[in-house]
Amino acid sequence: MGHNDQVKNLENRITELEKENLLLQEKVNFLTKKLYGRTTEQTSSLGLEGQMSLFDEAETSADPAALEPDLNDVASYRRKKHKGQKEELLKDLPHEKKLCTLAEEDRFCETCGTPLVSVGEEFVRTEIEFIPAKVRVIDYYRETFECRKCRKEGKEYMEKSPMPYPVIQHSYASPGAVAWVIHQKYELAVPLYRQEKEWEALGVSLSRATMSNWILTSYRDWLSPVVGLLHTKLLEQEYLHIDETPVQVMNEPGRKNTTDSYMWVYCSIKGARNPIRQFVYQPGRSGKYPQSHLEGYHGFIHTDAYKGYEKVIGITRCICWSHLRRYFVDALPKDINRPDATLPARAIKYINHLFEIENKLEVLSPEGRKEQRLIQEKPVLDAFWSWVEESAPKVLPSSKLGKAFTYAYNQKAGLMNYLMDGNCSISNNLAENSIRPFTIGRKNWLFSGSPKGAEASAGIYTLIETAKANGLSPMKYIQFILGDIPGTSFLEYPEYLEEYMPWDPVIQKRCR
């Protein structure tokens, strides 16, 4: 090998090492940002406003009619009091008038000794008072009636008054108590061991094992049929959002306790007439799970780019633009003023512009939204894809930015599908927001004790989040079901379950 060949090989090696060093440095910066940095994707928080405006700052920001700020106006604004805010916050609470007055012995004039006479009263302030929870015991008695005439004639006729059916046989549980435990655990993320201490402070020795039995039994007997009908109603809708998140479940047959299971969420679209949020526990993330759950479904689904959803047949899939933006956000270097920040910043600007247009189109009908998307967003999309084709060859394929471009290329068809129907969304944020209460609760109770417990948790989250989506109080809704459905003939007449749907007029009136 000649001297020139050795030099060329060394230069190639140096180039490879420089690329490898760049990739490693990028990975270090990315992991550092994930560990210590902010998780928000808002452009203002990323510090990109100035960076992205390099492209068209003068054109987009100029406004000859703009006025200089008046410092006096700013100062006066800070001193303004927002009248009516307290009244608005407290308008739905019961009010009690408390009149502060003089004692009888003090109602005299200190100058001449004449008795004082009240001439009016003035409002001074409003306070809120917290009344701690109380526990009471209800002892049920049943009255018996007798026909005295029949008795005189030698015929005995006795009739006992009807009794409400218990939530759980041979238990102290009441609909209100079970609903409270569920509300604390699933809506407020209070673990059962903390609830155990709270009950003890109220004078009741109620173990976490007993509360767990209450949850599992009431779900199995009374709540699960309602969840099953909600699933049927969900499959009748034409548009869904889907997402999944890992959860640790103990004592799964044939699996280690450290193996991840998954909680899936299936949501109606924003503005749906009868919104539903269904949570489903599955022991894995395979595409066979949504395929089975959506069997017979034909419509649009909004998802991320996970390949498992490809097993769901007969649907049109809309890929989330927020996920694509996240790839470009992750590709931003630590110092956004570096030259290599220009490309990811430009991509983020394109995507943000699409979201800005979407916000303005929310007020339109689905037909109007579809029409305006083609007029206003299609040119932005065409410019974005042209820019991607031009810019992608300039970056390392294995870098964060290269992976972002590859993701965009591979998902182009799904990313464009939202243009097909005005009811479709540009992102899957609704599903991500719906699953967030579960992820918050997961941090407090860490894992489910069994698959049965995970299934009950999924069903209860379904009822809670669906109640919220329909403007109901989740606790009142669950308490209504537990107080009304036991003892009914819903097993023989499943149509009775329609009365427990969250959009039923009676439910809407009593559970808000």
C-alpha positions as CSV (number, residue, x, y, z in Angstrom):
1,M,0.0,0.0,0.0
2,G,1.4,3.3,-1.1
3,H,1.9,6.4,1.1
4,N,-1.1,8.2,-0.6
5,D,-3.4,5.2,0.0
6,Q,-2.4,5.2,3.7
7,V,-3.1,9.0,3.9
8,K,-6.5,8.5,2.2
9,N,-7.4,5.6,4.6
10,L,-6.5,7.7,7.6
11,E,-8.5,10.7,6.3
12,N,-11.5,8.4,5.8
13,R,-11.0,7.0,9.3
14,I,-10.9,10.5,10.8
15,T,-14.1,11.4,8.9
16,E,-15.8,8.3,10.3
17,L,-14.6,9.1,13.9
18,E,-15.8,12.7,13.6
19,K,-19.3,11.4,12.5
20,E,-19.3,8.9,15.4
21,N,-18.2,11.6,17.8
22,L,-20.9,13.9,16.6
23,L,-23.6,11.1,17.0
24,L,-22.3,10.3,20.5
25,Q,-22.3,14.0,21.5
26,E,-25.8,14.3,20.1
27,K,-26.9,11.3,22.2
28,V,-25.4,12.7,25.4
29,N,-27.1,16.1,24.8
30,F,-30.4,14.4,24.1
31,L,-30.3,12.2,27.2
32,T,-29.2,15.2,29.4
33,K,-32.1,17.2,28.1
34,K,-34.5,14.3,28.7
35,L,-33.2,13.9,32.3
36,Y,-32.9,17.5,33.4
37,G,-34.6,19.7,30.7
38,R,-38.2,20.7,30.4
39,T,-40.6,18.3,28.7
40,T,-42.8,20.9,27.0
41,E,-43.0,21.1,23.2
42,Q,-44.2,24.7,23.1
43,T,-42.2,26.8,20.7
44,S,-41.8,29.7,23.2
45,S,-40.4,27.3,25.8
46,L,-37.9,25.8,23.4
47,G,-36.3,29.2,22.8
48,L,-36.9,28.9,19.1
49,E,-38.9,32.1,18.5
50,G,-35.9,34.1,17.4
51,Q,-34.2,31.2,15.7
52,M,-37.2,30.3,13.5
53,S,-38.0,33.9,12.7
54,L,-34.7,34.2,10.9
55,F,-36.5,32.9,7.8
56,D,-39.3,35.5,7.5
57,E,-39.2,37.8,10.6
58,A,-39.5,41.0,8.7
59,E,-42.4,39.8,6.5
60,T,-44.4,38.2,9.3
61,S,-43.8,40.6,12.2
62,A,-44.1,44.0,10.5
63,D,-47.2,46.0,11.3
64,P,-47.2,49.8,10.5
65,A,-50.3,50.2,12.7
66,A,-48.6,48.8,15.8
67,L,-48.6,51.2,18.7
68,E,-45.8,51.7,21.3
69,P,-46.8,50.4,24.7
70,D,-47.9,53.0,27.3
71,L,-46.1,52.4,30.5
72,N,-48.9,54.1,32.4
73,D,-51.4,51.7,31.0
74,V,-49.2,48.7,31.9
75,A,-48.9,50.0,35.5
76,S,-52.6,50.6,35.8
77,Y,-53.4,47.1,34.4
78,R,-51.3,45.6,37.2
79,R,-53.3,47.4,39.8
80,K,-56.7,46.4,38.4
81,K,-58.8,44.0,40.4
82,H,-60.7,41.4,38.5
83,K,-64.1,41.9,39.9
84,G,-66.5,39.1,40.0
85,Q,-64.0,36.3,39.9
86,K,-64.6,35.2,43.5
87,E,-68.3,35.3,43.0
88,E,-68.1,33.2,39.9
89,L,-65.9,30.6,41.7
90,L,-68.3,30.3,44.6
91,K,-71.7,30.6,42.9
92,D,-72.5,26.9,43.0
93,L,-71.7,26.5,46.7
94,P,-74.3,26.9,49.5
95,H,-74.0,30.3,51.3
96,E,-74.5,31.0,54.9
97,K,-75.0,34.6,56.2
98,K,-73.1,35.4,59.4
99,L,-74.0,38.8,60.9
100,C,-71.5,40.3,63.3
101,T,-73.4,42.5,65.8
102,L,-73.1,44.1,69.2
103,A,-74.0,42.1,72.4
104,E,-77.2,43.3,74.1
105,E,-75.2,44.7,77.0
106,D,-73.0,46.8,74.7
107,R,-75.9,48.4,72.7
108,F,-75.8,51.9,74.4
109,C,-74.3,55.3,73.5
110,E,-71.0,55.8,75.4
111,T,-71.7,59.6,75.3
112,C,-75.3,59.8,76.8
113,G,-76.2,56.2,77.6
114,T,-79.1,56.0,75.2
115,P,-79.9,52.5,73.8
116,L,-78.5,52.0,70.2
117,V,-80.9,51.1,67.4
118,S,-79.7,49.1,64.3
119,V,-79.7,51.3,61.1
120,G,-78.4,48.7,58.6
121,E,-75.6,46.3,57.8
122,E,-72.8,46.3,55.3
123,F,-71.0,43.4,53.4
124,V,-67.4,43.0,54.4
125,R,-65.9,39.8,53.0
126,T,-66.5,36.2,51.9
127,E,-64.7,33.1,53.3
128,I,-64.9,29.5,52.5
129,E,-65.1,26.9,55.4
130,F,-64.0,23.3,55.1
131,I,-66.2,20.8,56.9
132,P,-64.2,17.5,57.5
133,A,-65.8,14.3,56.3
134,K,-68.0,12.3,58.7
135,V,-69.0,8.7,58.7
136,R,-72.4,7.5,59.8
137,V,-73.8,4.0,60.2
138,I,-77.2,3.2,58.6
139,D,-79.1,0.3,60.3
140,Y,-81.7,-1.1,57.9
141,Y,-85.0,-2.4,59.3
142,R,-87.8,-3.8,57.3
143,E,-91.4,-3.2,58.4
144,T,-94.0,-5.9,58.2
145,F,-97.7,-5.3,57.5
146,E,-100.6,-7.6,58.4
147,C,-104.3,-7.7,57.2
148,R,-106.4,-7.7,60.3
149,K,-109.6,-8.7,58.5
150,C,-108.0,-11.8,57.0
151,R,-106.6,-12.6,60.4
152,K,-110.1,-12.5,62.0
153,E,-111.3,-14.8,59.2
154,G,-108.6,-17.2,60.0
155,K,-106.5,-16.3,57.0
156,E,-103.1,-14.9,57.6
157,Y,-101.8,-12.2,55.2
158,M,-98.4,-10.6,55.9
159,E,-96.4,-8.4,53.6
160,K,-92.9,-7.1,54.2
161,S,-91.7,-3.8,52.7
162,P,-89.2,-3.9,49.9
163,M,-85.5,-3.5,50.7
164,P,-82.8,-1.9,48.5
165,Y,-80.4,-4.6,47.2
166,P,-76.9,-4.5,48.8
167,V,-73.9,-3.6,46.7
168,I,-72.0,-6.5,48.2
169,Q,-73.7,-9.4,50.1
170,H,-72.8,-9.7,53.8
171,S,-70.8,-6.5,53.7
172,Y,-70.9,-3.1,55.4
173,A,-70.3,-1.5,51.9
174,S,-72.8,1.1,50.8
175,P,-72.9,2.7,47.3
176,G,-71.6,5.9,48.7
177,A,-68.7,4.3,50.6
178,V,-67.6,2.2,47.5
179,A,-67.9,5.2,45.2
180,W,-65.8,7.3,47.7
181,V,-63.0,4.6,47.7
182,I,-63.1,4.5,43.9
183,H,-63.1,8.3,43.7
184,Q,-60.1,8.5,46.0
185,K,-58.0,5.8,44.3
186,Y,-58.7,6.4,40.6
187,E,-59.7,10.0,40.4
188,L,-57.5,11.5,43.1
189,A,-54.7,8.9,42.9
190,V,-54.8,8.2,46.7
191,P,-53.5,4.6,47.3
192,L,-55.5,2.3,49.5
193,Y,-53.0,2.2,52.3
194,R,-53.4,6.0,52.7
195,Q,-57.1,5.6,52.5
196,E,-56.8,3.0,55.3
197,K,-55.3,5.7,57.5
198,E,-58.0,8.2,56.6
199,W,-60.8,5.8,57.5
200,E,-59.0,5.0,60.8
201,A,-58.8,8.7,61.6
202,L,-62.6,8.7,61.2
203,G,-63.0,5.9,63.6
204,V,-63.5,3.0,61.2
205,S,-61.0,0.1,60.9
206,L,-61.2,-0.6,57.2
207,S,-58.3,-2.5,55.7
208,R,-56.9,-2.0,52.2
209,A,-57.8,-5.7,51.6
210,T,-61.4,-5.0,52.3
211,M,-61.4,-1.9,50.1
212,S,-59.8,-3.9,47.3
213,N,-62.5,-6.5,47.6
214,W,-65.2,-3.8,47.4
215,I,-63.7,-2.5,44.2
216,L,-63.3,-5.9,42.5
217,T,-66.7,-7.2,43.5
218,S,-68.7,-4.1,42.7
219,Y,-66.9,-3.8,39.3
220,R,-67.5,-7.5,38.5
221,D,-71.2,-7.5,39.5
222,W,-72.5,-4.1,38.6
223,L,-70.0,-1.8,36.8
224,S,-68.6,-4.2,34.1
225,P,-71.9,-4.6,32.2
226,V,-72.1,-0.8,31.8
227,V,-68.5,-0.8,30.5
228,G,-69.3,-3.6,28.1
229,L,-72.2,-1.6,26.6
230,L,-69.9,1.5,26.3
231,H,-67.5,-0.7,24.2
232,T,-70.4,-1.6,21.9
233,K,-71.4,2.1,21.6
234,L,-67.7,3.0,20.9
235,L,-67.5,0.7,17.9
236,E,-70.6,2.3,16.4
237,Q,-68.7,5.6,16.0
238,E,-66.8,6.5,12.9
239,Y,-63.7,8.2,14.3
240,L,-61.4,7.0,17.2
241,H,-58.2,8.1,18.9
242,I,-56.0,5.3,20.3
243,D,-52.9,5.2,22.6
244,E,-51.2,2.9,25.0
245,T,-48.9,3.1,28.0
246,P,-47.0,0.4,30.0
247,V,-48.2,-0.8,33.4
248,Q,-46.7,-3.4,35.7
249,V,-49.1,-6.2,36.6
250,M,-48.2,-8.8,39.2
251,N,-49.0,-12.5,39.2
252,E,-49.7,-12.8,35.5
253,P,-49.6,-16.5,34.5
254,G,-46.4,-17.6,32.8
255,R,-44.8,-14.1,33.0
256,K,-42.3,-12.4,35.3
257,N,-43.6,-9.6,37.5
258,T,-41.1,-7.2,35.9
259,T,-42.6,-7.7,32.4
260,D,-44.5,-4.8,31.1
261,S,-48.2,-5.0,30.4
262,Y,-50.1,-2.3,28.7
263,M,-53.1,-0.1,29.3
264,W,-54.8,0.9,26.0
265,V,-57.2,3.8,25.6
266,Y,-59.8,4.2,22.8
267,C,-61.5,7.6,22.6
268,S,-64.3,9.3,20.7
269,I,-63.2,12.4,18.7
270,K,-63.5,15.9,20.1
271,G,-67.1,17.1,19.7
272,A,-68.6,13.6,19.5
273,R,-72.3,13.5,20.4
274,N,-71.8,10.7,22.9
275,P,-68.1,10.8,24.0
276,I,-66.5,7.7,25.3
277,R,-63.1,7.0,26.8
278,Q,-62.5,3.3,27.1
279,F,-59.5,1.9,28.9
280,V,-58.5,-1.7,28.2
281,Y,-55.8,-3.8,30.0
282,Q,-53.8,-6.2,27.8
283,P,-50.7,-8.3,28.8
284,G,-48.7,-6.9,25.9
285,R,-48.3,-4.4,23.1
286,S,-48.9,-6.7,20.1
287,G,-51.1,-5.5,17.3
288,K,-53.3,-8.4,17.9
289,Y,-54.9,-6.6,20.9
290,P,-56.3,-3.6,19.0
291,Q,-57.1,-5.9,16.1
292,S,-59.3,-8.0,18.5
293,H,-60.7,-5.1,20.3
294,L,-61.7,-3.3,17.1
295,E,-63.1,-6.4,15.4
296,G,-65.8,-5.4,12.9
297,Y,-64.9,-1.7,13.2
298,H,-64.7,0.4,10.0
299,G,-63.7,4.0,10.2
300,F,-60.8,6.4,10.9
301,I,-58.4,5.8,13.8
302,H,-55.8,8.4,15.0
303,T,-52.6,6.8,16.3
304,D,-48.8,7.2,16.5
305,A,-46.7,5.3,14.0
306,Y,-46.5,2.0,16.0
307,K,-46.5,-0.8,13.4
308,G,-48.9,-2.9,15.5
309,Y,-51.9,-0.9,14.4
310,E,-51.2,-2.1,10.8
311,K,-52.9,-5.4,11.9
312,V,-56.3,-3.6,12.2
313,I,-58.0,-4.0,8.9
314,G,-60.8,-2.1,7.3
315,I,-59.8,1.3,8.8
316,T,-58.2,4.5,7.6
317,R,-55.3,5.5,9.8
318,C,-54.3,9.1,10.6
319,I,-50.8,9.5,11.9
320,C,-50.2,12.2,14.6
321,W,-48.3,15.3,13.6
322,S,-47.4,16.0,17.2
323,H,-45.3,12.8,17.2
324,L,-43.5,14.0,14.1
325,R,-42.8,17.4,15.7
326,R,-41.4,15.6,18.7
327,Y,-38.8,13.9,16.5
328,F,-37.6,17.3,15.3
329,V,-37.7,18.8,18.8
330,D,-35.4,15.9,19.9
331,A,-33.1,16.7,17.0
332,L,-32.5,20.3,18.2
333,P,-28.9,20.7,19.5
334,K,-28.2,21.9,23.0
335,D,-27.2,25.3,21.7
336,I,-30.0,26.4,19.4
337,N,-27.8,29.2,17.9
338,R,-25.6,26.6,16.2
339,P,-25.9,26.4,12.4
340,D,-27.2,22.8,12.6
341,A,-30.3,24.0,14.5
342,T,-31.7,25.6,11.4
343,L,-33.1,22.4,9.8
344,P,-35.1,21.1,12.8
345,A,-36.2,24.6,13.7
346,R,-37.6,25.0,10.1
347,A,-39.5,21.7,10.4
348,I,-41.0,22.7,13.7
349,K,-42.0,26.0,12.2
350,Y,-43.9,24.3,9.4
351,I,-45.7,22.0,11.8
352,N,-46.6,24.8,14.2
353,H,-48.1,26.7,11.3
354,L,-50.3,23.8,10.5
355,F,-51.5,23.7,14.2
356,E,-52.1,27.4,14.1
357,I,-54.4,27.0,11.1
358,E,-56.2,24.1,12.7
359,N,-57.0,26.2,15.8
360,K,-58.7,28.8,13.6
361,L,-60.7,26.1,11.7
362,E,-62.1,24.6,14.9
363,V,-65.2,26.8,14.7
364,L,-66.2,25.4,11.3
365,S,-68.4,22.5,10.4
366,P,-66.6,19.3,9.4
367,E,-67.4,20.0,5.7
368,G,-66.1,23.6,6.0
369,R,-63.0,22.4,7.8
370,K,-62.2,19.9,5.1
371,E,-62.6,22.5,2.4
372,Q,-60.4,25.1,4.2
373,R,-57.8,22.6,5.0
374,L,-57.3,22.0,1.3
375,I,-57.2,25.7,0.7
376,Q,-55.0,26.8,3.6
377,E,-53.1,23.8,4.8
378,K,-52.4,21.9,1.6
379,P,-49.9,24.5,0.3
380,V,-48.1,24.4,3.6
381,L,-47.9,20.6,3.4
382,D,-46.7,20.7,-0.2
383,A,-43.9,23.2,0.8
384,F,-43.0,21.0,3.8
385,W,-42.6,17.8,1.8
386,S,-40.6,19.6,-0.9
387,W,-38.3,21.0,1.8
388,V,-38.0,17.5,3.3
389,E,-36.9,16.0,-0.1
390,E,-34.4,18.8,-0.5
391,S,-33.0,18.8,3.0
392,A,-32.9,15.1,4.0
393,P,-29.9,14.1,1.9
394,K,-27.8,16.8,3.7
395,V,-27.9,15.1,7.1
396,L,-26.5,11.9,8.6
397,P,-29.2,9.2,8.3
398,S,-28.3,7.8,11.8
399,S,-28.5,11.2,13.5
400,K,-31.5,12.4,15.4
401,L,-32.4,14.7,12.5
402,G,-31.8,11.9,10.0
403,K,-34.2,9.7,11.9
404,A,-36.8,12.5,12.0
405,F,-36.6,12.8,8.2
406,T,-36.9,9.0,7.8
407,Y,-39.9,9.0,10.1
408,A,-41.5,11.7,8.0
409,Y,-40.8,9.9,4.8
410,N,-42.2,6.5,6.1
411,Q,-45.4,8.0,7.5
412,K,-46.2,10.5,4.8
413,A,-49.4,8.7,3.7
414,G,-50.8,8.5,7.2
415,L,-49.8,12.0,8.0
416,M,-51.8,13.3,5.0
417,N,-54.9,11.2,5.7
418,Y,-56.5,13.7,8.0
419,L,-57.3,15.9,4.9
420,M,-59.8,13.2,3.8
421,D,-62.4,14.1,6.4
422,G,-63.2,17.2,8.4
423,N,-63.9,15.2,11.5
424,C,-60.4,13.9,11.6
425,S,-57.7,15.5,13.7
426,I,-54.2,16.6,12.9
427,S,-52.9,15.0,16.1
428,N,-53.6,12.2,18.6
429,N,-53.3,14.6,21.6
430,L,-56.9,13.7,22.7
431,A,-55.9,10.1,23.4
432,E,-52.6,11.2,25.1
433,N,-54.5,13.6,27.3
434,S,-57.1,11.0,28.2
435,I,-54.5,8.5,29.3
436,R,-52.7,11.0,31.5
437,P,-54.9,10.5,34.6
438,F,-53.9,6.9,34.5
439,T,-50.2,7.6,34.2
440,I,-50.5,10.0,37.2
441,G,-52.3,7.4,39.2
442,R,-49.7,4.8,38.2
443,K,-46.9,6.8,39.8
444,N,-48.7,6.5,43.2
445,W,-49.7,2.8,43.1
446,L,-46.9,1.6,40.8
447,F,-48.5,-1.7,39.8
448,S,-51.7,-3.8,39.8
449,G,-51.8,-6.9,42.1
450,S,-53.3,-9.2,39.5
451,P,-54.7,-9.2,35.9
452,K,-58.2,-9.2,37.5
453,G,-57.3,-6.0,39.4
454,A,-55.8,-4.4,36.2
455,E,-59.0,-5.2,34.3
456,A,-61.2,-3.7,37.0
457,S,-58.9,-0.6,37.1
458,A,-59.3,-0.3,33.3
459,G,-63.1,-0.5,33.5
460,I,-63.3,2.0,36.4
461,Y,-61.1,4.5,34.5
462,T,-63.4,4.0,31.6
463,L,-66.4,5.1,33.7
464,I,-64.5,8.0,35.3
465,E,-63.1,9.5,32.1
466,T,-66.3,8.9,30.1
467,A,-68.3,10.7,32.9
468,K,-65.9,13.7,32.7
469,A,-66.3,13.8,28.9
470,N,-70.1,13.9,29.4
471,G,-70.0,16.7,32.0
472,L,-70.8,14.4,34.9
473,S,-69.3,14.1,38.4
474,P,-67.6,10.6,38.2
475,M,-68.2,9.9,41.8
476,K,-72.0,10.8,41.6
477,Y,-72.2,8.7,38.4
478,I,-70.6,5.6,39.9
479,Q,-72.6,6.0,43.1
480,F,-75.8,6.2,41.1
481,I,-75.0,3.0,39.2
482,L,-74.1,1.1,42.4
483,G,-77.2,2.4,44.2
484,D,-79.7,1.7,41.4
485,I,-78.6,-1.3,39.3
486,P,-78.3,-4.0,42.0
487,G,-81.4,-6.2,42.0
488,T,-82.5,-5.2,38.5
489,S,-83.1,-7.6,35.7
490,F,-80.4,-6.3,33.4
491,L,-79.0,-9.8,32.8
492,E,-82.4,-11.0,31.4
493,Y,-83.1,-7.6,29.7
494,P,-79.8,-6.0,28.6
495,E,-81.7,-3.1,27.2
496,Y,-82.1,-1.8,30.7
497,L,-78.4,-0.9,30.7
498,E,-79.2,1.9,28.2
499,E,-80.6,3.8,31.3
500,Y,-77.0,3.9,32.7
501,M,-75.3,5.5,29.8
502,P,-73.8,8.8,30.8
503,W,-75.8,10.8,28.2
504,D,-79.1,9.4,29.5
505,P,-81.3,12.4,30.5
506,V,-81.9,11.1,34.1
507,I,-78.2,10.5,34.5
508,Q,-77.4,14.0,33.2
509,K,-79.8,15.5,35.6
510,R,-78.8,13.6,38.8
511,C,-75.0,13.2,38.3
512,R,-73.7,16.6,37.5
